[in-house]
Amino acid sequence: MKLAFAGKGGVGKTSLCAWMGDHLSRRGLDVWLVDADTSLSLGAACGLPPEAVPAPLAAREDIVRERIGSGIMSLTPFVDDLPEGLSVELPRAPGQGRRRLLVMGGVDAGGGGCACAANALLKAVLASMISGRGEVVLVDLEAGVEHLGRGTVADVDGLVVVSEPSLRSLRTAAEAARMARELGLARQALVLNRCSAAPQLPPLECLPPLAACLPPLEGLAARQLWDGSVLGLPERAAVDAACLAVEAALFT
């Protein structure tokens, strides 16, 4: 299972990605969590303190130069060894599957270095993760539609589009879904976060079918000012139900 999570910034896509990884791990599956968002918050959402989050691959100029080159760029770099070497293992209880976090990061358009080379390496690593591994791979995408526009995750098994119940958020969700369909990614599911019941949705072209609604979570609201983790909430049963609904919508 290879899933990508997309949506407007702040709608909860990183939280849902972390919840899905935790949910699948508790079922005994080994999970790769790939942080491809420039906000770099997936590690915190999974409970890692800042000092334990690995440096983003996009910031490793030494690896970019080694694998892509500083003159003529290699468009087919060998990257299969990078996830194991650059990832960090997340804590797990006995009986749970492994969860490993790989931080991809993004390219600072205002910074030094060649953005083309870094982007080429990120794309190659994502392609290797998606096509070359038997474990579950969950990719937290950049807010908006940037990775979809670059075609980075065209080969995932499904796209989970996360939105709040607002027109602006749903328009971004519909645009992400449209771009994914143009890449051939037709297996899609919509999740509405902070929404207690399924509403009548506006008639936006390309909006994916609604798979699940997650109500406002009091347990998360009570802790989020002081703790970045979204795991271990008292509302875990509701979160697990949403994860199961997403799986059912995508694969049945």
N, C-alpha and C positions, 0 to 999 in steps of 0.2 A: 504494500500500500504506500503510494507516494502522493501526498496532498500538499497543496499550496493554499495559504490563507491570505486573502486580499481584502481591502476595504479602505475607507477614508480614515485619516488619522484620528485616534481617540475613540474609535467605536468598540474596541475590545478584541481586535483580531489577534493580538499577541497573547492576551489572556486565554482566548479559545484555543490557540495553538498549544500553549502550556497545559491547559486542561486536557486536551486530546492526548498529548504525550503521556501525561500522568495516568489517564484513564486506560490507555493501551498497555502501559507498563504494568499496571496493577493486574492486568489480565495475562501477564507473563510474556508479553511481546517485547523484543528489543527495538528501541526507538532512537532514531537520529533526529535531533531538533536543530534546524539550521536557521540562524538569525541572519536574514538578508535585508534587514531594515536598518537604515542609518541611525535610528534612535537607540539601537543596541540594548533593548530592554528585555529580551527573551530570557536571558540568564537571571536577571532579577526576578522576573515573573515566576521562574522555576525555583526560586529560593536561594540563589547564589549571592553571597556578599560581593560588593564591587571588586575587591582584591582577588577573588577567585575566578572572575570572568576572564577568559583568554583574550589576548589581543586580537583585534579583527584582522582577517587575512588581507583586507584591502590596505591596511597600514604597514604590512610587512614588505617594504621595498626590496629587501634582500631576496625574498622568495619570488616576488614579481620579476626582478631582473634575472634570477636564475632560471625560471621556468618560461618566461615570455621573451626575455632578451632586451637589451637596451638600444639596439640598432634595428635590424630587421626582426620584426616580431614573429614568434612562432604561433601559428593559429591552432596548432594541435599539441599543446604541451602535455607532458606526462604529469598527471595530478592525482593518480589513484592512491598514492601514499599520504597525501596531505591531510585528509580528514582524520585518520588515526593519530597522526603526529601533532595536530593542532587543536584537537578537541579536548574537552574536559568531561570527566564522568560525573554525573549527577547522583546525589545520594539515593539509595533505594532500600526498601525493607526486604527481609527474606521472602523469597518466592516471587518477587517482582522481576520483570525484565530490565535489561540495562537501558539507561537513558544517557545519551551523549550529546553534548552541546558543541556545535561548530559555529563560530561567530565569523560571518562573512564581512559585514560592514558595508560601507559604500564609499564612493569617491568624492572627496571634497573638491568641488569645482573651483574654489578659490585657492587651493593649496598647490604645493609644488608637485613635481613628478608627472608622469604620463598617465592621464586618466584612461586612455585607450588600452594601455597595457594592463592596468589593474582590472578594468572591466572585462578584458579578455580572459584573465585568470579566473575571476569570479564566475564567469559564465561557464568556463571549462570545468571548474570544480562542481558547480551545480549540476551540470550535465552528467558528470561522472557519478555523483550521488544518486541522481534520479534513475539513471539507466543501468548502473553497474552494481547495485547492492540489493541483497535479498531482504534486508530488514525494512521496517517502517521508516519512511523519511517524511518529516513534516517541515515545511518551509514557510517561515514568517516573512512575507514580502514587504517591500517598501510601501509605505502608505500611498494610496493613489493607484496609479496604473503604470509606474515606471518600468518595473521588471516585465510586465506583460508587453509593453511597447517594444522592449528589446528582444522579446521572444525567449527570455531566459528559462522559463519553466514550462515550455510548450509540451513537454513529454511527461508531465505528472499524470497520475491516474484520475485526479479530480481537483476541482477548485472549490474552496469554501469561501464564499463571499459574506463578510460580516458587515452589518449595518445597524445603525440606530433607527428607530421609527421616525425619521425626519426626511423631508423631500430632498434636501441637499445631500444627505448621506446615501439615500437610495439612488440618486442620480449617479453618484460615484460608483456605487455597486453595479448599476446597470452598465456603465461604461466599461468597468473592469470585465464584466461578463461578456460584453460585446467583443472586446479585444481578444479575450481568451477563445471565443468561438472562432474568430478569424484565424487563430493559430491551430484550430482543429480540436480544441479542448472543450468538448460539448458536455461532459459530465460535471455538473455544477449544482451547488446547493446554497441557499441563502439562509443565514442565521440572523435573527433580529435580537440584538442585545438590549438590555434594560427595557424590556417589553413584556408585560405580564400576560397578554393574550394575543392571539393572532389577529391582526387588524385587516381591514379592507385596504389592500395596497393600491397606490396610484398606478395607472396603466402605462408604465414605463417599458418601452421596447427593450428586450433582451434581459430583463430582470429575471434571475434564476427562480425556480420554484422554492417556496418557503419550506424549509426542513424543520426548523426549531425556533422557539422563542425562549430567551433567558430573561427572567424577571430581574429587577434590581435586587442585588444581593446585599443584605444588611451586614453579613459577616465580612464581606469585602470592604464595604464602606467604613466599617468600624476600625479596620486595620491599615488601610492603604496610605494614610498620612505618615505612618512610621515604619511600614514594612512593605517592601516591594513584591513579596511573594503573593501569588494568587492561589496557592495550593493549600489543602487541608482546611477548607472552609466548612462551616456547619451546614452549608447548602450543597455539599458534595453530591448528594443524591440527585438534585435538580441538574447539576452540571453533567453528571454521568448520563442522565436521561437525554440531554441535548446532544452529547457526543454519540450516543447510540442512534439517535434520530438522524444525525448527519451521515453516519455509516449506512444506515438503511436507505436513505435518499440517494446516496451515490452508488451503492453496490447491489441493490435489489431491484 
